[in-house]
Amino acid sequence: MAKLELKEVRKSFLSLEVIHGIDLTVEDGSFTVFVGPSGCGKSTLLRMIAGLEELTSGEVHIGGKRCDHLLPSARGMAMVFQSYALYPHMSVYENLKFGLVNQKLPKAEIDERIKRAADILRISELLSRRPSQLSGGQSQRVAIGRAIVKEPDAFLFDEPLSNLDAELRVKMRSEIVSLHRRLKSTMVYVTHNQVEAMTMADTIVVLREGVVEQVGAPIELYARPRNKFVACFLGTPQMNLLKAKVRTADDKGMSLSIEDGRAMIDAATYGAKSLMGTDCMVGIRPEHLALSDDGSIAGKVIATEMLGSETIIFASLPSGENITAAARGIRSLPPGAPIRFSVRSGFVHVFDEQGLAFPSLRAWHEDYLEV
């Protein structure tokens, strides 16, 4: 186990800079997930940590020692790739053994490491099989086992579940989390799937265009996003964003008008009196819109999606904007039906014209843990 530190890390391909001076600390024993849209630089950043991609400038430290000048094999890290990359002509045992033989470890130690990894991953009965005889989940466990036997200071995962079907992805998610709890090792995991990020990580790093937008615990980022990008990237269905105008603002909160002034809502967000009359954006997550006969937000139903445990409601507002709500249970609402929503002030996010969030007057748990 070891702490991982990035200091002013940059990467350019010719004149195109794709990683823009990232400073980041991955704590010892943490499960940190890099998440962001395709092309944001998360896999490039992981490959730079592993030594598979050269840094243009900056430093990488593992366990307090600088390692960006070392070969990948000397960095004390093990990487699990998107493709399983198993040798098809070798058995599972031989695949696990291959890297250890190259390290010239004694045969007894190699056997002990393989046995320990096989027990952890529950693949002991698969050691004599070839990769062609394995399922997708079994192949992924073997690929992870190949990393475990090296007993690295840190594990690096590059979208390891993207080739699996939906049901198997859910199962493997829990298995990797359980593995982390047993090994207590530092793990860095790359994914574009925000559900994986929210369910697996103890720390999420949100990236956009080679820049870190926000770092924090999953629920903290979900409840108190720093800007519109983080707010909209985390959460399914996506957060609603509505044009608004500040009517009142003081150290106790804000009052805002939406729907071109037809409705008023309150936000537990600090704002100076000088903001009164300025334009902004209001963000409300679909699950925080409650159906209410006297709700302040009125609209008409466009369509519904019944998922059993909840119903997703798509509605249009008088302003012409659309809004999405998630209601528990099954709701039968015909298109065109009038509908009203209410929302508690603690769940209203306010963003300025640059997309930055106004600071909340409450810690995230004061509202979210009450739900």
Secondary structure as a PSIPRED ss2 file (coil, helix, strand):
# PSIPRED VFORMAT (PSIPRED V4.0)

   1 M C   1.000  0.000  0.000
   2 A C   1.000  0.000  0.000
   3 K C   1.000  0.000  0.000
   4 L E   0.000  0.000  1.000
   5 E E   0.000  0.000  1.000
   6 L E   0.000  0.000  1.000
   7 K E   0.000  0.000  1.000
   8 E E   0.000  0.000  1.000
   9 V E   0.000  0.000  1.000
  10 R E   0.000  0.000  1.000
  11 K E   0.000  0.000  1.000
  12 S E   0.000  0.000  1.000
  13 F E   0.000  0.000  1.000
  14 L C   1.000  0.000  0.000
  15 S C   1.000  0.000  0.000
  16 L E   0.000  0.000  1.000
  17 E E   0.000  0.000  1.000
  18 V E   0.000  0.000  1.000
  19 I E   0.000  0.000  1.000
  20 H E   0.000  0.000  1.000
  21 G E   0.000  0.000  1.000
  22 I E   0.000  0.000  1.000
  23 D E   0.000  0.000  1.000
  24 L E   0.000  0.000  1.000
  25 T E   0.000  0.000  1.000
  26 V E   0.000  0.000  1.000
  27 E C   1.000  0.000  0.000
  28 D C   1.000  0.000  0.000
  29 G C   1.000  0.000  0.000
  30 S C   1.000  0.000  0.000
  31 F E   0.000  0.000  1.000
  32 T E   0.000  0.000  1.000
  33 V E   0.000  0.000  1.000
  34 F E   0.000  0.000  1.000
  35 V E   0.000  0.000  1.000
  36 G C   1.000  0.000  0.000
  37 P C   1.000  0.000  0.000
  38 S C   1.000  0.000  0.000
  39 G C   1.000  0.000  0.000
  40 C C   1.000  0.000  0.000
  41 G C   1.000  0.000  0.000
  42 K H   0.000  1.000  0.000
  43 S H   0.000  1.000  0.000
  44 T H   0.000  1.000  0.000
  45 L H   0.000  1.000  0.000
  46 L H   0.000  1.000  0.000
  47 R H   0.000  1.000  0.000
  48 M H   0.000  1.000  0.000
  49 I H   0.000  1.000  0.000
  50 A H   0.000  1.000  0.000
  51 G C   1.000  0.000  0.000
  52 L C   1.000  0.000  0.000
  53 E C   1.000  0.000  0.000
  54 E C   1.000  0.000  0.000
  55 L C   1.000  0.000  0.000
  56 T C   1.000  0.000  0.000
  57 S E   0.000  0.000  1.000
  58 G E   0.000  0.000  1.000
  59 E E   0.000  0.000  1.000
  60 V E   0.000  0.000  1.000
  61 H E   0.000  0.000  1.000
  62 I E   0.000  0.000  1.000
  63 G C   1.000  0.000  0.000
  64 G C   1.000  0.000  0.000
  65 K E   0.000  0.000  1.000
  66 R E   0.000  0.000  1.000
  67 C C   1.000  0.000  0.000
  68 D C   1.000  0.000  0.000
  69 H C   1.000  0.000  0.000
  70 L C   1.000  0.000  0.000
  71 L C   1.000  0.000  0.000
  72 P H   0.000  1.000  0.000
  73 S H   0.000  1.000  0.000
  74 A H   0.000  1.000  0.000
  75 R C   1.000  0.000  0.000
  76 G C   1.000  0.000  0.000
  77 M E   0.000  0.000  1.000
  78 A E   0.000  0.000  1.000
  79 M E   0.000  0.000  1.000
  80 V E   0.000  0.000  1.000
  81 F C   1.000  0.000  0.000
  82 Q C   1.000  0.000  0.000
  83 S C   1.000  0.000  0.000
  84 Y C   1.000  0.000  0.000
  85 A C   1.000  0.000  0.000
  86 L C   1.000  0.000  0.000
  87 Y C   1.000  0.000  0.000
  88 P C   1.000  0.000  0.000
  89 H C   1.000  0.000  0.000
  90 M C   1.000  0.000  0.000
  91 S C   1.000  0.000  0.000
  92 V H   0.000  1.000  0.000
  93 Y H   0.000  1.000  0.000
  94 E H   0.000  1.000  0.000
  95 N H   0.000  1.000  0.000
  96 L H   0.000  1.000  0.000
  97 K H   0.000  1.000  0.000
  98 F H   0.000  1.000  0.000
  99 G H   0.000  1.000  0.000
 100 L H   0.000  1.000  0.000
 101 V H   0.000  1.000  0.000
 102 N H   0.000  1.000  0.000
 103 Q C   1.000  0.000  0.000
 104 K C   1.000  0.000  0.000
 105 L C   1.000  0.000  0.000
 106 P C   1.000  0.000  0.000
 107 K H   0.000  1.000  0.000
 108 A H   0.000  1.000  0.000
 109 E H   0.000  1.000  0.000
 110 I H   0.000  1.000  0.000
 111 D H   0.000  1.000  0.000
 112 E H   0.000  1.000  0.000
 113 R H   0.000  1.000  0.000
 114 I H   0.000  1.000  0.000
 115 K H   0.000  1.000  0.000
 116 R H   0.000  1.000  0.000
 117 A H   0.000  1.000  0.000
 118 A H   0.000  1.000  0.000
 119 D H   0.000  1.000  0.000
 120 I H   0.000  1.000  0.000
 121 L H   0.000  1.000  0.000
 122 R C   1.000  0.000  0.000
 123 I C   1.000  0.000  0.000
 124 S H   0.000  1.000  0.000
 125 E H   0.000  1.000  0.000
 126 L H   0.000  1.000  0.000
 127 L C   1.000  0.000  0.000
 128 S C   1.000  0.000  0.000
 129 R C   1.000  0.000  0.000
 130 R C   1.000  0.000  0.000
 131 P H   0.000  1.000  0.000
 132 S H   0.000  1.000  0.000
 133 Q H   0.000  1.000  0.000
 134 L C   1.000  0.000  0.000
 135 S C   1.000  0.000  0.000
 136 G H   0.000  1.000  0.000
 137 G H   0.000  1.000  0.000
 138 Q H   0.000  1.000  0.000
 139 S H   0.000  1.000  0.000
 140 Q H   0.000  1.000  0.000
 141 R H   0.000  1.000  0.000
 142 V H   0.000  1.000  0.000
 143 A H   0.000  1.000  0.000
 144 I H   0.000  1.000  0.000
 145 G H   0.000  1.000  0.000
 146 R H   0.000  1.000  0.000
 147 A H   0.000  1.000  0.000
 148 I H   0.000  1.000  0.000
 149 V C   1.000  0.000  0.000
 150 K C   1.000  0.000  0.000
 151 E C   1.000  0.000  0.000
 152 P C   1.000  0.000  0.000
 153 D C   1.000  0.000  0.000
 154 A E   0.000  0.000  1.000
 155 F E   0.000  0.000  1.000
 156 L E   0.000  0.000  1.000
 157 F E   0.000  0.000  1.000
 158 D E   0.000  0.000  1.000
 159 E C   1.000  0.000  0.000
 160 P C   1.000  0.000  0.000
 161 L C   1.000  0.000  0.000
 162 S C   1.000  0.000  0.000
 163 N C   1.000  0.000  0.000
 164 L C   1.000  0.000  0.000
 165 D C   1.000  0.000  0.000
 166 A H   0.000  1.000  0.000
 167 E H   0.000  1.000  0.000
 168 L H   0.000  1.000  0.000
 169 R H   0.000  1.000  0.000
 170 V H   0.000  1.000  0.000
 171 K H   0.000  1.000  0.000
 172 M H   0.000  1.000  0.000
 173 R H   0.000  1.000  0.000
 174 S H   0.000  1.000  0.000
 175 E H   0.000  1.000  0.000
 176 I H   0.000  1.000  0.000
 177 V H   0.000  1.000  0.000
 178 S H   0.000  1.000  0.000
 179 L H   0.000  1.000  0.000
 180 H H   0.000  1.000  0.000
 181 R H   0.000  1.000  0.000
 182 R H   0.000  1.000  0.000
 183 L H   0.000  1.000  0.000
 184 K C   1.000  0.000  0.000
 185 S C   1.000  0.000  0.000
 186 T E   0.000  0.000  1.000
 187 M E   0.000  0.000  1.000
 188 V E   0.000  0.000  1.000
 189 Y E   0.000  0.000  1.000
 190 V E   0.000  0.000  1.000
 191 T E   0.000  0.000  1.000
 192 H C   1.000  0.000  0.000
 193 N C   1.000  0.000  0.000
 194 Q H   0.000  1.000  0.000
 195 V H   0.000  1.000  0.000
 196 E H   0.000  1.000  0.000
 197 A H   0.000  1.000  0.000
 198 M H   0.000  1.000  0.000
 199 T H   0.000  1.000  0.000
 200 M H   0.000  1.000  0.000
 201 A C   1.000  0.000  0.000
 202 D C   1.000  0.000  0.000
 203 T E   0.000  0.000  1.000
 204 I E   0.000  0.000  1.000
 205 V E   0.000  0.000  1.000
 206 V E   0.000  0.000  1.000
 207 L E   0.000  0.000  1.000
 208 R E   0.000  0.000  1.000
 209 E C   1.000  0.000  0.000
 210 G C   1.000  0.000  0.000
 211 V E   0.000  0.000  1.000
 212 V E   0.000  0.000  1.000
 213 E E   0.000  0.000  1.000
 214 Q E   0.000  0.000  1.000
 215 V E   0.000  0.000  1.000
 216 G E   0.000  0.000  1.000
 217 A C   1.000  0.000  0.000
 218 P H   0.000  1.000  0.000
 219 I H   0.000  1.000  0.000
 220 E H   0.000  1.000  0.000
 221 L H   0.000  1.000  0.000
 222 Y H   0.000  1.000  0.000
 223 A H   0.000  1.000  0.000
 224 R C   1.000  0.000  0.000
 225 P C   1.000  0.000  0.000
 226 R C   1.000  0.000  0.000
 227 N E   0.000  0.000  1.000
 228 K H   0.000  1.000  0.000
 229 F H   0.000  1.000  0.000
 230 V H   0.000  1.000  0.000
 231 A H   0.000  1.000  0.000
 232 C H   0.000  1.000  0.000
 233 F H   0.000  1.000  0.000
 234 L C   1.000  0.000  0.000
 235 G C   1.000  0.000  0.000
 236 T C   1.000  0.000  0.000
 237 P C   1.000  0.000  0.000
 238 Q C   1.000  0.000  0.000
 239 M C   1.000  0.000  0.000
 240 N E   0.000  0.000  1.000
 241 L E   0.000  0.000  1.000
 242 L E   0.000  0.000  1.000
 243 K E   0.000  0.000  1.000
 244 A E   0.000  0.000  1.000
 245 K E   0.000  0.000  1.000
 246 V E   0.000  0.000  1.000
 247 R E   0.000  0.000  1.000
 248 T E   0.000  0.000  1.000
 249 A E   0.000  0.000  1.000
 250 D E   0.000  0.000  1.000
 251 D C   1.000  0.000  0.000
 252 K C   1.000  0.000  0.000
 253 G E   0.000  0.000  1.000
 254 M E   0.000  0.000  1.000
 255 S E   0.000  0.000  1.000
 256 L E   0.000  0.000  1.000
 257 S E   0.000  0.000  1.000
 258 I E   0.000  0.000  1.000
 259 E C   1.000  0.000  0.000
 260 D C   1.000  0.000  0.000
 261 G C   1.000  0.000  0.000
 262 R C   1.000  0.000  0.000
 263 A E   0.000  0.000  1.000
 264 M E   0.000  0.000  1.000
 265 I E   0.000  0.000  1.000
 266 D E   0.000  0.000  1.000
 267 A E   0.000  0.000  1.000
 268 A C   1.000  0.000  0.000
 269 T E   0.000  0.000  1.000
 270 Y C   1.000  0.000  0.000
 271 G C   1.000  0.000  0.000
 272 A C   1.000  0.000  0.000
 273 K H   0.000  1.000  0.000
 274 S H   0.000  1.000  0.000
 275 L H   0.000  1.000  0.000
 276 M C   1.000  0.000  0.000
 277 G C   1.000  0.000  0.000
 278 T C   1.000  0.000  0.000
 279 D E   0.000  0.000  1.000
 280 C E   0.000  0.000  1.000
 281 M E   0.000  0.000  1.000
 282 V E   0.000  0.000  1.000
 283 G E   0.000  0.000  1.000
 284 I E   0.000  0.000  1.000
 285 R C   1.000  0.000  0.000
 286 P H   0.000  1.000  0.000
 287 E H   0.000  1.000  0.000
 288 H H   0.000  1.000  0.000
 289 L C   1.000  0.000  0.000
 290 A E   0.000  0.000  1.000
 291 L E   0.000  0.000  1.000
 292 S C   1.000  0.000  0.000
 293 D C   1.000  0.000  0.000
 294 D C   1.000  0.000  0.000
 295 G C   1.000  0.000  0.000
 296 S C   1.000  0.000  0.000
 297 I E   0.000  0.000  1.000
 298 A E   0.000  0.000  1.000
 299 G E   0.000  0.000  1.000
 300 K E   0.000  0.000  1.000
 301 V E   0.000  0.000  1.000
 302 I E   0.000  0.000  1.000
 303 A E   0.000  0.000  1.000
 304 T E   0.000  0.000  1.000
 305 E E   0.000  0.000  1.000
 306 M E   0.000  0.000  1.000
 307 L C   1.000  0.000  0.000
 308 G C   1.000  0.000  0.000
 309 S C   1.000  0.000  0.000
 310 E E   0.000  0.000  1.000
 311 T E   0.000  0.000  1.000
 312 I E   0.000  0.000  1.000
 313 I E   0.000  0.000  1.000
 314 F E   0.000  0.000  1.000
 315 A E   0.000  0.000  1.000
 316 S E   0.000  0.000  1.000
 317 L C   1.000  0.000  0.000
 318 P C   1.000  0.000  0.000
 319 S C   1.000  0.000  0.000
 320 G C   1.000  0.000  0.000
 321 E C   1.000  0.000  0.000
 322 N E   0.000  0.000  1.000
 323 I E   0.000  0.000  1.000
 324 T E   0.000  0.000  1.000
 325 A E   0.000  0.000  1.000
 326 A E   0.000  0.000  1.000
 327 A E   0.000  0.000  1.000
 328 R E   0.000  0.000  1.000
 329 G C   1.000  0.000  0.000
 330 I C   1.000  0.000  0.000
 331 R C   1.000  0.000  0.000
 332 S C   1.000  0.000  0.000
 333 L C   1.000  0.000  0.000
 334 P C   1.000  0.000  0.000
 335 P C   1.000  0.000  0.000
 336 G C   1.000  0.000  0.000
 337 A C   1.000  0.000  0.000
 338 P E   0.000  0.000  1.000
 339 I E   0.000  0.000  1.000
 340 R E   0.000  0.000  1.000
 341 F E   0.000  0.000  1.000
 342 S E   0.000  0.000  1.000
 343 V C   1.000  0.000  0.000
 344 R C   1.000  0.000  0.000
 345 S H   0.000  1.000  0.000
 346 G H   0.000  1.000  0.000
 347 F H   0.000  1.000  0.000
 348 V E   0.000  0.000  1.000
 349 H E   0.000  0.000  1.000
 350 V E   0.000  0.000  1.000
 351 F E   0.000  0.000  1.000
 352 D C   1.000  0.000  0.000
 353 E C   1.000  0.000  0.000
 354 Q C   1.000  0.000  0.000
 355 G C   1.000  0.000  0.000
 356 L E   0.000  0.000  1.000
 357 A E   0.000  0.000  1.000
 358 F C   1.000  0.000  0.000
 359 P C   1.000  0.000  0.000
 360 S E   0.000  0.000  1.000
 361 L C   1.000  0.000  0.000
 362 R C   1.000  0.000  0.000
 363 A C   1.000  0.000  0.000
 364 W C   1.000  0.000  0.000
 365 H H   0.000  1.000  0.000
 366 E H   0.000  1.000  0.000
 367 D H   0.000  1.000  0.000
 368 Y H   0.000  1.000  0.000
 369 L C   1.000  0.000  0.000
 370 E C   1.000  0.000  0.000
 371 V C   1.000  0.000  0.000
